[in-house]
Amino acid sequence: MATFGNSVLASRASNARELLVFTLGSEEYGIDILKVQEIRGYDTVTRIANAPEFIKGVINLRGSIVPIVDLRMKFGLRELIYNEFTVVIILNITSRTMGIVVDGVSDVIQLSQEEMRAAPEFGAAVDTAYIEGLGTVGEQMIIVVDIERLMSSDEMALTDAVARV
C-alpha cells in the first residue's frame, strides 16, 4: 500500500509545474520558474526617451543592457510607489534577458493540471491572451501568466529596441 501511495505522489509530481508566485496589488500571479534567471531588489533604472510608459527603462546587469517592464502599468493597474518589497524578476525569454517589476514575490509552488482552470472569457473588453488559466492551491487563487507570450507580443518588441539604445 505504501508503494502505491508513493507512486501516486511521484506521478502527481511529474505532471506538476513549478511556478514563481508574485503579487500585483491584491492579486497573485504565477509564471514558469524555468523562465526566471534571478530576483533582485528594485533599483533605479535609466529611463529611455519616447519609450512607452510601461517600459521603465534599462539596467546594466553584469555588462548586459536589460529592459525593465513594470507589469502593474502593463496590466493597467494603478501605479504603485515602490517600496522595500518591490522586486525585479529577471527573465530569460526567447534568447532575451528582460526584467519585470512586481510588488513582491511570495512563493514557489507546484501546480498540477487538476489544479488549473481555464481563464474566463470576458469578451473584447479584457485581453486574456496571456493568461494560461487560474490555479487553485487550497483557498489561494493564482492567475497563471504565459510570460513568454506576453513578453514576445508585438508591443513588447519595443523592449528589443530599448535594449539596443
N, C-alpha and C positions, 0 to 999 in steps of 0.2 A: 504494500500500500504506500509506503514512504517513497519508493521508487517512482510510482505513478505520479504522486504529488510533485516530486522534483522534476519529472519530465514535463509536466504541465507548466510549471514555472519556467523551465528552460524554453519551452515552446512559446509561452506568452512573451518572455523577454526578447526572443529572436524576432518577433514581429512588431516590437515596440520601437518607437523613435525617441531619440533624446532631443529635448527642446530646451533652449535657454529662455526663461520666462523673464520678461521685463514689464515695467509699468509705464503707461502714458495716462496721466490723470488718474481716474479711478478704475481704468480697465487694465487687464493683464493680457499680454500678447506673448506668443511663443514663436521662436524661429529655430530652424535646424541648427543644432550645436556644431555640426561639421562645417558650417559656413563661418563660424566665429574664429578669428585669429587671436584676439585679446580684448580685454575690457580695461579701460583707462578712465581716470577721473577727468571731468570736463575741464579743459584749459582754454585759454584764449585762442581763437582761430584768426587767420589772416583773411579778411573779407576781400572778395573779388568784385570789382565794379561790374554792374549790369547783370549780375547773376540773379536768378530767381530767389525770392525771399527764403524759401525752404533750404537753399544751399547756403549754409552758414559761412563757408569759406574753406580754407585748406589748412592743414598742419604739416609740419615736417616730421615724419616718423622714420627715424633712423636713416635719413637721406632720401626717403621717398616722399613725394608730394601726394597727400591723401585728401580727397574732397570729403567734407563733412556735411551730412544732411540732417536737419532737425526733423525727426519723424512727427513730432507734435504739430509743426507747421505744415508738413506734407499732408497729414491727415485732416487738416483744417480745424485742429483744436486750438483753444486759446493759448497764447504764448505764455510760457512759464518763466518765472525768474529762476535762474539757475542757482542751485544750492550745493551743499556738500554731498548730496545723494545723486546728483545728476552725473551720468556717465556717458562715455562714448564707447560704443561697441564697434571694434574694428573687424570688418568682414572681408573675406576672400570670395569674390563672386565673379564667375566667368573670367578668370585670369586678371581681375582688377582688385585693387585694395581700396576700400572706402570705409567711412565711418558713419554711424548713425547716433544722434544724440537722443537719449531716452531719460525719463525721470528717475529710473533706478532699475537695478537688476535684483530679482527676488529669489530665483531658484533655478535648478536644472532638474527636469522631470523626465520620466519615461512615459510615453503616451501610446497605448495600443490602438489598433484600428477600431476596436469595440468601444473605445472611449471617445471616438471622433464622431461628430455630426456634421452634415452638410451645412454650408453657410446659407442663411436665409436669403430669399430673393426680396429685394427692395425696389425692383424696377429700375428705371433710369435715374432715379433720384440719388442713389448711392452706388458707387463703383465697388463691387465686391470681387473684381477680377483677381485681386491679390490675396484674397482670403481663401485658404485651403479648407477651412472648416472651423468648428468650435469643439474644443476639447473639454472634457469634464473629468476632474480628479476630485472625488468627494463632492464637496459643495462649491469647489473652485471652478469657474468658467474661464477658459483661456481661448483667445482668438488666435488661431494658428495662421501666420502670415507666410506666404510664399515669397520670402525675402529676395530670392534670385529674380523672380518675375517682376517684383516691384522695382528693384534697383536696375533692371535691364530694360525697363519701359522707355518709350521714345522720349518723354520729357526728362527722364533721368539720364539720357545720353549727354545732357548738358554737363554732367559731372565729369565726363571724359574731357570735354573742352576746358573746364575749370582746372582739371589736373594738369593740363598741358600749358597753362598760362605761366 
